[in-house]
Amino acid sequence: MRRKVLVLLSVASLVISIIIGGCSEVEKVAIPVKTEKYPERPITVIVPYSPGGGLDLTIRSLEKFAIQHLGQPLVIINKPGSAGAIGWNETVAAPTDGYTMGATAIDMLLLSLYDTGKYNYVTALSPIAQVTALPMLLAVQSGQPYQTLNELVEYEKKHPGKIKFGNVGTGSFGHVLCEMLNREAGINIEQVPFSGGGETIPALLGGHVQLIFINPVSIKEHVKNGTVRILAVTGERRMADPVFAHVPTLKEQGLNITIDNWQGIAVPKETPVAIKNKLAEGFKAIINDPEFKENMERVGNQVEYLGPQESVAKWLADSQKLQKTLQESGILEQIKTQKK
C-alpha cells in the first residue's frame, strides 16, 4: 500500500510540474523517497552570492528559526559567480530529496530571459516561499535642482545628456529599471555601468552620475544625513519605514512601473509534492514568526510572504514586465552582442 502511495505522489508531482511551469530543461526522474519523517537531517541552502550580501543575510535570518519550525537546521553554502548562475545551476541539478534548496531573487528571472545560462530557472525550479519584497529607490544628490520626479523629467527634456544614470552592469536589474523609466517618461537618460553595487553610491555622491536605483538598506544612512534625496519607489505601495514613508511610488506619479526586488526560497522542480508541502508549511511558519519579522525590520528589510502558488504567479508576472522592457530597449541585443 505504501509503495502505491509513493508512486501516486511521484505522478502527482510530475503533473503539477507540467501544469504550473511547463517542461523543464532538466530531464531528471523523481525517485520515490520516504516523506513521513522528513526532514530527518539538516537541509542545505545554496546562496548564489557572496556572504554578507542582502540575500545571504535574509537566508541566515531564516536559519535561526529553522529547528523550531522545520525540525532540522539549515546549512548555508555560498556559491557566487556568473551573476548568480553558478548557484542556481547547482540548485536545479541537486537531488530531488528535499535536502538541497536554493535562495532566489528577481535577478534569476533576468538570467532566464537572457538565455545565457544552462537552465530556464522559472521552469526548472519550484518556489517554496517568497520571504521579502523591497522596492528599489530612485535616488539623486540632495544638491541637484530637481526636487521631484516630474522636475527631473522636465530637466532632462530641457537639458538632454546632462543627467547620467549609474548601474551595476549591462542587463542588471538597475539597468532595466532605468530603461523602464526612460520608456514611461519619454526621456533618454544615458547609462553608465559600474562593476559592482558598491561603486554606484560613491559615484552619485561625487557627482559622476546624477541618478541611481538602489535598495533602501544601502542608501538609508545617506538619506538620514541629508546627502541623498529619494524621488520615487518602484513598489505597488509606499514603504512603511518612516525614513521613506513620505516618498511616492512611480505609479502615484503617473508612470506604470511596479516591481520589487524580492527574495525567496525554491527547490528543484521534480521534488515530490509531499516534501514541497512540508517545506512550504515550515517556511510559512518561520516567515510569519513575529520575532523573525522584527529581526528583518531591524535591518531595514521588508517581509512579504507569498506561498508557492502566489510565488509562481509573481515569477510569471515579473518576467513579462522585464521581457517587455528588454525587447523595447534593446538590452537583449546588447547581451547577445556581449555573448559573441
C-alpha positions as CSV (number, residue, x, y, z in Angstrom):
1,M,0.0,0.0,0.0
2,R,2.8,2.4,0.9
3,R,4.5,1.8,-2.4
4,K,1.3,2.7,-4.3
5,V,1.0,5.9,-2.3
6,L,4.6,6.8,-3.1
7,V,4.1,6.1,-6.8
8,L,0.9,8.3,-6.8
9,L,2.9,11.1,-5.2
10,S,5.5,11.0,-7.8
11,V,3.0,11.0,-10.6
12,A,1.1,13.9,-9.0
13,S,4.4,15.9,-8.7
14,L,5.1,15.4,-12.4
15,V,1.5,16.5,-13.4
16,I,1.7,19.6,-11.3
17,S,5.2,20.5,-12.6
18,I,3.8,20.5,-16.2
19,I,0.7,22.5,-15.3
20,I,2.5,25.2,-13.3
21,G,5.8,25.6,-15.0
22,G,5.8,23.7,-18.3
23,C,8.5,21.2,-19.2
24,S,11.9,21.8,-17.5
25,E,15.1,21.8,-19.4
26,V,16.4,19.4,-16.8
27,E,15.4,15.8,-17.6
28,K,15.5,14.2,-14.1
29,V,13.4,11.3,-12.9
30,A,11.9,11.8,-9.5
31,I,13.0,9.0,-7.3
32,P,10.3,8.0,-4.7
33,V,11.5,8.9,-1.2
34,K,10.1,8.4,2.3
35,T,8.4,11.6,3.4
36,E,6.6,10.5,6.6
37,K,9.6,11.5,8.8
38,Y,11.0,14.2,6.5
39,P,13.2,16.1,7.3
40,E,15.5,13.7,9.1
41,R,18.8,15.6,8.7
42,P,20.0,19.1,8.0
43,I,18.8,20.9,4.8
44,T,21.4,22.6,2.6
45,V,20.5,26.1,1.2
46,I,22.6,27.3,-1.7
47,V,23.0,31.1,-1.8
48,P,24.2,32.2,-5.3
49,Y,26.0,35.3,-4.0
50,S,28.9,36.0,-1.6
51,P,28.5,36.1,2.2
52,G,27.3,39.3,3.7
53,G,25.0,40.4,0.9
54,G,21.3,41.1,1.2
55,L,20.1,37.7,0.0
56,D,22.7,35.9,2.2
57,L,21.6,37.9,5.3
58,T,18.0,37.0,4.6
59,I,18.7,33.3,4.4
60,R,20.9,33.4,7.6
61,S,17.9,35.1,9.4
62,L,15.7,32.1,8.3
63,E,18.4,29.7,9.6
64,K,18.0,31.0,13.2
65,F,14.3,29.7,13.2
66,A,14.7,26.5,11.2
67,I,15.0,24.0,14.1
68,Q,11.9,25.4,15.8
69,H,9.7,25.3,12.7
70,L,11.3,22.7,10.4
71,G,12.7,20.4,13.0
72,Q,16.2,20.5,11.3
73,P,18.9,23.2,10.9
74,L,19.7,24.9,7.6
75,V,23.3,24.6,6.3
76,I,24.1,27.6,4.2
77,I,26.6,27.3,1.3
78,N,27.6,30.3,-0.8
79,K,28.2,29.6,-4.5
80,P,28.8,33.1,-6.0
81,G,29.8,33.7,-9.6
82,S,28.3,34.4,-13.1
83,A,25.7,36.8,-11.7
84,G,24.2,34.0,-9.6
85,A,24.1,31.4,-12.4
86,I,26.6,29.1,-10.7
87,G,24.5,28.8,-7.5
88,W,21.2,28.5,-9.3
89,N,22.5,25.9,-11.7
90,E,23.6,23.8,-8.8
91,T,20.2,24.1,-7.2
92,V,18.5,22.9,-10.3
93,A,20.8,19.9,-10.7
94,A,20.5,19.0,-7.0
95,P,18.9,15.7,-5.8
96,T,15.1,15.9,-5.5
97,D,15.0,14.5,-2.0
98,G,14.3,17.9,-0.3
99,Y,17.7,18.2,1.3
100,T,19.0,20.8,-1.1
101,M,17.3,24.2,-1.6
102,G,18.3,27.4,-3.2
103,A,17.8,31.1,-2.4
104,T,16.0,33.0,-5.1
105,A,15.9,36.7,-6.3
106,I,14.5,38.7,-9.2
107,D,17.9,38.6,-11.0
108,M,17.2,34.9,-11.6
109,L,14.3,35.9,-13.9
110,L,16.7,38.2,-15.9
111,L,19.2,35.4,-16.4
112,S,16.4,33.2,-17.7
113,L,15.2,35.9,-20.1
114,Y,18.8,36.5,-21.4
115,D,19.1,32.8,-22.2
116,T,22.7,32.9,-21.2
117,G,22.6,30.2,-18.6
118,K,22.3,26.4,-18.6
119,Y,18.7,26.4,-17.5
120,N,15.5,28.3,-17.5
121,Y,15.1,28.8,-13.8
122,V,11.4,29.8,-14.0
123,T,10.5,26.3,-15.3
124,A,13.4,24.3,-13.6
125,L,12.7,25.4,-10.0
126,S,9.6,25.3,-7.8
127,P,9.2,28.2,-5.3
128,I,8.5,27.3,-1.7
129,A,8.0,30.8,-0.4
130,Q,8.8,34.5,-1.0
131,V,10.4,35.9,2.1
132,T,10.9,39.6,1.4
133,A,10.0,42.2,-1.2
134,L,11.8,45.5,-1.2
135,P,11.1,48.3,-3.7
136,M,14.1,50.0,-5.4
137,L,14.5,53.7,-4.7
138,L,15.2,56.4,-7.3
139,A,18.0,58.4,-5.7
140,V,19.6,61.7,-6.5
141,Q,22.1,64.0,-4.8
142,S,20.3,66.5,-2.5
143,G,22.1,69.4,-4.2
144,Q,20.5,68.7,-7.6
145,P,18.0,71.3,-8.9
146,Y,15.1,68.8,-9.3
147,Q,13.1,68.2,-6.1
148,T,10.5,65.8,-7.6
149,L,10.3,63.1,-10.3
150,N,8.3,65.5,-12.5
151,E,11.0,68.2,-12.2
152,L,13.7,65.5,-13.0
153,V,11.9,64.6,-16.2
154,E,11.4,68.2,-17.2
155,Y,15.0,69.0,-16.5
156,E,16.2,66.1,-18.7
157,K,14.0,67.2,-21.6
158,K,15.4,70.7,-21.4
159,H,19.0,69.6,-20.8
160,P,19.4,66.3,-22.8
161,G,22.6,64.5,-21.9
162,K,23.2,66.3,-18.6
163,I,21.8,63.5,-16.5
164,K,23.6,60.2,-16.3
165,F,22.3,57.0,-14.6
166,G,24.7,54.7,-12.8
167,N,24.1,50.9,-12.8
168,V,26.0,47.8,-11.8
169,G,26.4,46.4,-15.3
170,T,24.6,45.9,-18.6
171,G,21.5,43.9,-18.1
172,S,21.4,44.3,-14.3
173,F,18.1,45.0,-12.6
174,G,19.0,48.6,-12.1
175,H,19.8,49.0,-15.8
176,V,16.4,47.5,-16.7
177,L,14.7,49.8,-14.2
178,C,16.2,52.9,-15.8
179,E,15.1,51.8,-19.2
180,M,11.6,51.3,-17.8
181,L,11.8,54.9,-16.6
182,N,13.0,56.1,-20.0
183,R,10.2,54.4,-21.8
184,E,7.4,55.5,-19.4
185,A,8.6,59.1,-19.0
186,G,9.6,59.7,-22.7
187,I,13.2,60.6,-21.9
188,N,16.6,59.1,-22.7
189,I,18.9,59.2,-19.8
190,E,22.4,57.8,-20.6
191,Q,23.5,54.7,-18.7
192,V,26.9,54.4,-17.0
193,P,27.8,50.8,-16.0
194,F,30.0,50.1,-13.0
195,S,31.5,46.8,-11.9
196,G,29.5,46.5,-8.7
197,G,26.9,48.0,-6.4
198,G,29.5,49.4,-4.1
199,E,30.6,51.8,-6.7
200,T,27.3,53.5,-7.6
201,I,26.7,55.3,-4.3
202,P,30.2,57.0,-4.3
203,A,29.6,57.9,-7.9
204,L,26.3,59.5,-7.1
205,L,27.8,61.4,-4.1
206,G,30.7,62.5,-6.1
207,G,28.6,63.8,-8.9
208,H,29.9,61.4,-11.6
209,V,26.3,60.2,-12.1
210,Q,23.1,62.1,-11.1
211,L,20.7,59.2,-10.7
212,I,20.7,55.6,-9.4
213,F,18.2,52.9,-8.5
214,I,19.2,51.5,-5.1
215,N,17.9,49.3,-2.4
216,P,16.7,51.0,0.8
217,V,19.2,49.3,3.1
218,S,22.2,50.6,1.2
219,I,21.1,54.2,1.0
220,K,19.2,54.8,4.3
221,E,22.0,56.5,6.2
222,H,22.7,58.9,3.3
223,V,19.0,59.9,3.3
224,K,19.0,60.4,7.0
225,N,22.1,62.7,6.9
226,G,20.6,64.7,4.1
227,T,23.1,64.0,1.3
228,V,20.7,62.0,-0.8
229,R,17.1,62.6,-1.8
230,I,14.6,59.9,-2.9
231,L,12.2,60.8,-5.7
232,A,10.2,57.6,-6.0
233,V,9.9,54.0,-5.0
234,T,9.2,51.2,-7.5
235,G,6.7,49.2,-5.4
236,E,2.9,49.0,-5.5
237,R,2.7,50.8,-2.2
238,R,4.7,53.4,-0.3
239,M,7.2,52.0,2.2
240,A,6.3,51.6,5.9
241,D,9.8,52.7,7.0
242,P,9.5,56.2,8.5
243,V,12.6,57.3,6.6
244,F,10.9,56.6,3.3
245,A,7.2,56.7,4.1
246,H,6.7,60.1,2.5
247,V,8.2,59.1,-0.9
248,P,5.5,58.5,-3.5
249,T,5.5,55.4,-5.8
250,L,6.3,55.7,-9.5
251,K,2.7,54.7,-10.1
252,E,1.4,57.6,-8.0
253,Q,3.4,59.9,-10.2
254,G,1.8,58.7,-13.4
255,L,4.4,56.1,-14.5
256,N,3.2,52.5,-15.0
257,I,6.2,50.8,-13.1
258,T,5.5,48.5,-10.2
259,I,8.2,45.9,-9.4
260,D,10.1,44.8,-6.3
261,N,13.4,43.3,-5.6
262,W,12.2,40.1,-3.9
263,Q,13.9,37.2,-2.2
264,G,12.7,33.7,-1.6
265,I,13.5,30.0,-1.5
266,A,13.0,27.2,-4.0
267,V,13.7,23.5,-4.8
268,P,14.3,21.5,-8.0
269,K,11.0,21.2,-9.9
270,E,10.9,17.4,-9.6
271,T,10.9,17.4,-5.8
272,P,7.9,15.3,-4.6
273,V,4.8,17.3,-3.7
274,A,4.7,15.9,-0.2
275,I,8.1,17.3,0.5
276,K,7.3,20.6,-1.1
277,N,4.2,20.9,1.1
278,K,6.2,20.2,4.3
279,L,8.8,22.8,3.4
280,A,6.1,25.3,2.5
281,E,4.4,24.8,5.8
282,G,7.7,25.2,7.7
283,F,8.9,28.3,5.9
284,K,5.5,29.9,6.2
285,A,5.7,29.5,10.0
286,I,9.2,30.9,10.0
287,I,8.4,34.0,7.9
288,N,5.2,34.7,9.9
289,D,7.0,34.4,13.2
290,P,6.8,37.8,14.9
291,E,10.4,37.6,16.1
292,F,11.6,36.8,12.6
293,K,9.7,39.8,11.2
294,E,11.1,42.0,14.0
295,N,14.7,40.9,13.2
296,M,14.2,41.6,9.5
297,E,12.7,45.0,10.0
298,R,15.5,46.0,12.4
299,V,18.0,45.7,9.5
300,G,15.7,47.6,7.1
301,N,14.2,44.6,5.3
302,Q,10.5,44.3,4.4
303,V,8.9,40.9,5.0
304,E,6.3,40.0,2.4
305,Y,5.3,36.3,2.5
306,L,3.9,34.6,-0.6
307,G,3.2,30.8,-0.8
308,P,4.2,28.5,-3.6
309,Q,1.3,29.3,-6.0
310,E,1.4,33.0,-5.3
311,S,5.2,32.9,-5.9
312,V,4.7,31.2,-9.3
313,A,2.3,33.9,-10.3
314,K,4.8,36.6,-9.2
315,W,7.6,35.0,-11.2
316,L,5.5,34.9,-14.4
317,A,4.1,38.5,-14.0
318,D,7.6,39.9,-13.3
319,S,9.1,38.0,-16.2
320,Q,6.5,39.6,-18.5
321,K,7.3,43.1,-17.3
322,L,11.0,42.6,-17.6
323,Q,10.8,40.9,-21.0
324,K,8.8,43.8,-22.4
325,T,11.4,46.3,-21.4
326,L,14.3,44.1,-22.6
327,Q,12.8,43.9,-26.0
328,E,11.8,47.6,-26.4
329,S,15.1,49.0,-25.0
330,G,17.5,46.8,-27.0
331,I,19.1,45.3,-23.9
332,L,18.6,41.8,-25.3
333,E,20.6,42.7,-28.3
334,Q,23.3,44.1,-26.1
335,I,23.5,40.9,-24.2
336,K,23.6,38.8,-27.4
337,T,26.5,41.0,-28.7
338,Q,28.4,40.5,-25.5
339,K,28.0,36.7,-25.7
340,K,29.6,36.8,-29.2
